[in-house]
Amino acid sequence: GMKCVRAHLHRFLHRDLQFHVNVRDAVVRTLTMEEAQKAVDMVKEIQEREGHVVDDEKLSWYVRHRREWQGGWGGEDDA
């Protein structure tokens, strides 16, 4: 449900939510997918206004964890 969506938004937007309290409040109040999309659009607008360059981003713990899992956990049992 939406609780799971909000949790993922917090993970994906963690750094942005630290600096943009209005977006964080919007995510916390999200009850529909439309509201979730509006919060994501808010971040997109802020990043466009600030000249954010995606190529300059560093991987967060969340993405690193996912990449490790997608490639297997490194054990021979993963094959």
TORKOL-4160 file (C-alpha; in steps of 0.2 Angstrom, whole numbers, padded with zeros to 4 digits, m for minus):
79
<pt num="1" X="0000" Y="0000" Z="0000"/>
<pt num="2" X="0005" Y="0018" Z="0002"/>
<pt num="3" X="0015" Y="0015" Z="0017"/>
<pt num="4" X="0027" Y="0005" Z="0006"/>
<pt num="5" X="0027" Y="0019" Z="m0007"/>
<pt num="6" X="0031" Y="0032" Z="0006"/>
<pt num="7" X="0045" Y="0021" Z="0013"/>
<pt num="8" X="0053" Y="0019" Z="m0004"/>
<pt num="9" X="0051" Y="0038" Z="m0008"/>
<pt num="10" X="0060" Y="0042" Z="0008"/>
<pt num="11" X="0074" Y="0030" Z="0002"/>
<pt num="12" X="0075" Y="0036" Z="m0015"/>
<pt num="13" X="0074" Y="0055" Z="m0011"/>
<pt num="14" X="0083" Y="0054" Z="0006"/>
<pt num="15" X="0096" Y="0067" Z="0002"/>
<pt num="16" X="0083" Y="0079" Z="m0006"/>
<pt num="17" X="0071" Y="0077" Z="0009"/>
<pt num="18" X="0085" Y="0082" Z="0021"/>
<pt num="19" X="0086" Y="0099" Z="0012"/>
<pt num="20" X="0069" Y="0102" Z="0006"/>
<pt num="21" X="0057" Y="0101" Z="0021"/>
<pt num="22" X="0042" Y="0105" Z="0010"/>
<pt num="23" X="0045" Y="0090" Z="0000"/>
<pt num="24" X="0048" Y="0079" Z="0015"/>
<pt num="25" X="0031" Y="0085" Z="0022"/>
<pt num="26" X="0022" Y="0081" Z="0005"/>
<pt num="27" X="0029" Y="0064" Z="0006"/>
<pt num="28" X="0024" Y="0061" Z="0024"/>
<pt num="29" X="0006" Y="0066" Z="0019"/>
<pt num="30" X="0005" Y="0056" Z="0003"/>
<pt num="31" X="m0010" Y="0045" Z="0003"/>
<pt num="32" X="m0012" Y="0042" Z="m0016"/>
<pt num="33" X="m0001" Y="0038" Z="m0030"/>
<pt num="34" X="m0005" Y="0055" Z="m0038"/>
<pt num="35" X="0001" Y="0064" Z="m0022"/>
<pt num="36" X="0017" Y="0053" Z="m0023"/>
<pt num="37" X="0020" Y="0059" Z="m0041"/>
<pt num="38" X="0017" Y="0077" Z="m0036"/>
<pt num="39" X="0031" Y="0075" Z="m0023"/>
<pt num="40" X="0043" Y="0067" Z="m0036"/>
<pt num="41" X="0038" Y="0082" Z="m0048"/>
<pt num="42" X="0043" Y="0094" Z="m0034"/>
<pt num="43" X="0060" Y="0087" Z="m0033"/>
<pt num="44" X="0062" Y="0087" Z="m0051"/>
<pt num="45" X="0057" Y="0105" Z="m0052"/>
<pt num="46" X="0070" Y="0109" Z="m0038"/>
<pt num="47" X="0084" Y="0100" Z="m0047"/>
<pt num="48" X="0080" Y="0108" Z="m0063"/>
<pt num="49" X="0080" Y="0125" Z="m0055"/>
<pt num="50" X="0096" Y="0122" Z="m0046"/>
<pt num="51" X="0105" Y="0115" Z="m0061"/>
<pt num="52" X="0107" Y="0097" Z="m0054"/>
<pt num="53" X="0117" Y="0085" Z="m0065"/>
<pt num="54" X="0112" Y="0067" Z="m0063"/>
<pt num="55" X="0130" Y="0061" Z="m0069"/>
<pt num="56" X="0138" Y="0070" Z="m0054"/>
<pt num="57" X="0128" Y="0059" Z="m0042"/>
<pt num="58" X="0136" Y="0046" Z="m0031"/>
<pt num="59" X="0127" Y="0030" Z="m0027"/>
<pt num="60" X="0118" Y="0029" Z="m0011"/>
<pt num="61" X="0118" Y="0014" Z="0001"/>
<pt num="62" X="0101" Y="0009" Z="m0006"/>
<pt num="63" X="0107" Y="0007" Z="m0024"/>
<pt num="64" X="0123" Y="m0001" Z="m0019"/>
<pt num="65" X="0113" Y="m0014" Z="m0009"/>
<pt num="66" X="0102" Y="m0017" Z="m0024"/>
<pt num="67" X="0116" Y="m0019" Z="m0036"/>
<pt num="68" X="0125" Y="m0032" Z="m0025"/>
<pt num="69" X="0109" Y="m0042" Z="m0024"/>
<pt num="70" X="0105" Y="m0041" Z="m0043"/>
<pt num="71" X="0122" Y="m0048" Z="m0046"/>
<pt num="72" X="0120" Y="m0062" Z="m0033"/>
<pt num="73" X="0127" Y="m0061" Z="m0016"/>
<pt num="74" X="0144" Y="m0067" Z="m0021"/>
<pt num="75" X="0142" Y="m0085" Z="m0015"/>
<pt num="76" X="0143" Y="m0100" Z="m0026"/>
<pt num="77" X="0125" Y="m0105" Z="m0021"/>
<pt num="78" X="0119" Y="m0090" Z="m0031"/>
<pt num="79" X="0122" Y="m0098" Z="m0047"/>
